[in-house]
Amino acid sequence: MYSYFYGKVVSLNRKTITFDCQSKGYIINVINPNEFKLNEKIFLYVYNQLVSNNAKNFMLEELYGFKQYQQKEMFLLLMRCVGIGPKTAISICKNDINLLKQFISNKDYDNLSKCHSITPKLSKVIIDTLSEYFSIQFPEKIDKKENQIFSALDALGYKKNDILFALCEIEKMKIENAKLPDLISKAIKIILNKNQIHNNEPIHQ
């Protein structure tokens, strides 16, 4: 699992960039290729899909890159919605992310349906699926280690609010020099305890 790459952009296309990292060139789908410059960090999502062709199955891998973590966060949340795949999700992310969050949080079906790539039908699906995720605002700026913890737990299917709660609890503990696997394990224990004590609700969605 990848969180981000450091490297350099070597070419820009209409919907993709070619990104050089450790002498390998990756074709990465992005929101706006013209946003990217040389030698910058890209937050990455790897999408795998089982494809059948002539009675043979193979795994298709596509890379999606983002300049800002909140773009990747929104992309991943949109992928939880029925009927939204990576192509649609990244197209929706062309909208202002904060505005999308506001419409979803306020359950503003009408204005959300006016956003780029969002139909009235998709507006209902998105709000019905994601409104709970924005009852707590995720910090605009998070450090590298928190980013990695969030990505790991999100990939495992934990709820955003639970991940945020765990990150806040870990920050209160003022833990120094802890290794990432230990922090991820501690975060999972915090979420388990939270749900068992307070809600008794399922951990995974």
C-alpha positions in Angstrom: 0.0 0.0 0.0 1.3 3.4 -0.9 0.5 6.7 0.7 2.6 9.1 -1.4 5.6 9.2 -3.8 8.5 11.7 -4.0 9.8 12.3 -7.5 9.4 14.6 -10.5 6.8 15.2 -13.1 8.3 14.5 -16.6 5.2 15.1 -18.8 1.6 16.4 -18.6 -1.3 15.0 -20.6 -5.0 15.9 -20.7 -6.0 13.7 -17.7 -2.7 12.2 -16.5 0.9 13.0 -15.6 4.0 10.8 -16.1 5.7 10.8 -12.7 9.4 9.6 -12.4 10.2 8.0 -9.1 13.4 6.0 -8.6 14.0 5.7 -12.3 10.5 4.3 -12.9 7.8 6.3 -14.9 4.3 6.0 -13.5 1.2 7.1 -15.5 -1.0 8.7 -12.8 -4.6 9.9 -13.2 -5.0 13.4 -11.6 -7.6 16.1 -11.1 -5.7 18.8 -13.0 -2.3 17.9 -14.6 -1.4 21.6 -14.8 -1.4 21.9 -11.0 1.7 19.7 -10.8 5.3 21.0 -10.9 8.7 19.3 -10.8 10.0 17.6 -7.6 6.8 17.6 -5.5 5.0 15.1 -3.4 2.0 13.2 -4.7 -0.6 11.5 -2.5 -1.3 8.3 -4.2 -4.2 5.8 -4.5 -3.7 2.4 -6.2 -6.9 1.0 -7.8 -7.0 -2.7 -8.6 -9.7 -4.3 -10.7 -10.2 -7.8 -11.8 -10.8 -7.8 -15.6 -11.8 -10.7 -17.9 -10.6 -10.9 -21.5 -11.0 -13.9 -23.8 -11.9 -16.1 -20.8 -8.7 -15.0 -19.0 -8.6 -13.0 -15.8 -6.0 -10.4 -15.0 -5.6 -7.6 -12.5 -5.7 -4.1 -13.9 -3.9 -1.5 -11.8 -4.5 2.3 -12.1 -2.8 5.0 -10.2 -4.6 8.2 -8.9 -2.6 11.1 -7.6 -3.5 14.2 -5.6 -1.6 17.4 -4.6 -3.4 17.7 -1.3 -4.4 15.0 1.3 -7.9 16.4 1.6 -8.4 15.7 -2.2 -7.4 12.1 -1.7 -9.6 11.9 1.4 -12.7 13.1 -0.5 -11.8 10.7 -3.4 -11.7 7.7 -1.1 -15.0 8.7 0.6 -16.7 9.1 -2.8 -15.5 5.6 -3.7 -17.6 4.2 -0.9 -20.8 5.4 -2.7 -22.7 3.0 -4.8 -22.3 3.7 -8.5 -19.2 5.8 -8.1 -15.9 4.4 -9.5 -12.5 6.0 -9.6 -13.1 7.9 -12.9 -16.3 9.6 -11.6 -14.7 10.2 -8.1 -11.7 12.0 -9.5 -14.0 14.1 -11.8 -16.1 15.1 -8.8 -12.9 16.2 -7.0 -12.5 18.9 -9.6 -15.0 20.9 -7.5 -13.9 22.9 -4.5 -13.4 20.2 -1.8 -14.5 22.5 1.1 -17.7 23.4 -0.8 -18.5 19.7 -1.4 -18.0 19.0 2.3 -20.3 21.9 3.2 -23.1 20.7 0.9 -22.8 17.1 2.1 -22.7 18.1 5.8 -25.8 20.4 5.3 -27.6 17.7 3.3 -28.0 20.3 0.5 -29.1 18.0 -2.3 -30.0 20.8 -4.7 -26.7 22.6 -4.7 -24.6 19.4 -4.6 -26.4 18.3 -7.7 -25.2 21.5 -9.5 -21.6 20.6 -9.0 -19.4 19.2 -11.8 -20.1 15.5 -12.5 -22.9 15.2 -9.9 -26.4 14.4 -11.1 -29.5 14.7 -8.8 -29.4 10.9 -8.4 -25.7 10.9 -7.4 -26.3 13.9 -5.1 -28.8 11.8 -3.1 -26.4 8.8 -3.0 -23.5 10.9 -1.9 -25.3 12.7 0.9 -27.1 9.6 2.2 -23.7 7.8 2.3 -21.3 10.4 3.5 -23.2 13.0 5.6 -22.1 11.2 8.8 -18.4 11.6 7.9 -18.6 15.3 8.1 -20.2 15.6 11.5 -16.6 16.0 12.7 -14.2 18.1 10.6 -10.9 16.4 9.8 -8.0 18.7 10.4 -6.9 20.6 7.3 -3.2 20.0 8.2 -1.9 16.7 9.5 1.6 15.5 10.0 3.3 12.7 8.0 2.8 10.1 10.7 -0.9 10.9 11.2 -1.4 10.8 7.4 0.1 7.3 7.3 -2.1 6.1 10.3 -5.2 7.5 8.6 -4.4 5.9 5.3 -3.7 2.5 6.9 -7.0 2.5 8.9 -9.0 3.9 6.1 -7.8 1.1 3.8 -8.8 -1.4 6.5 -12.4 0.0 6.3 -12.6 1.9 9.6 -15.0 4.8 9.9 -13.6 8.3 9.5 -15.0 9.5 12.8 -13.4 6.6 14.6 -10.1 7.2 13.0 -10.2 10.9 13.9 -11.1 9.9 17.5 -8.2 7.6 17.7 -5.7 10.2 16.3 -6.9 12.7 18.9 -6.5 10.2 21.7 -3.0 9.3 20.5 -2.1 13.0 20.3 -3.2 13.5 23.9 -0.8 10.7 25.0 2.2 12.6 23.8 3.9 9.4 22.6 7.5 10.0 21.4 9.7 7.9 19.1 6.9 5.3 18.6 7.1 3.2 15.4 4.3 3.4 12.9 3.1 -0.2 13.2 2.8 0.3 17.0 0.8 3.5 16.6 -1.5 1.8 14.1 -2.0 -1.0 16.5 -2.7 1.4 19.3 -5.2 3.3 17.2 -7.1 0.1 16.4 -7.3 -0.8 20.1 -8.7 2.7 20.9 -11.4 2.3 18.2 -12.3 -1.2 19.5 -12.6 0.1 23.1 -14.6 3.1 22.0 -17.1 1.1 20.1 -17.4 -1.7 22.7 -17.8 0.7 25.6 -20.0 3.4 24.1 -21.9 2.0 21.2 -21.4 -1.7 20.7 -21.6 -0.9 17.0 -19.7 -2.8 14.2 -16.1 -1.6 13.7 -16.1 -2.0 9.9 -18.6 -0.7 7.4 
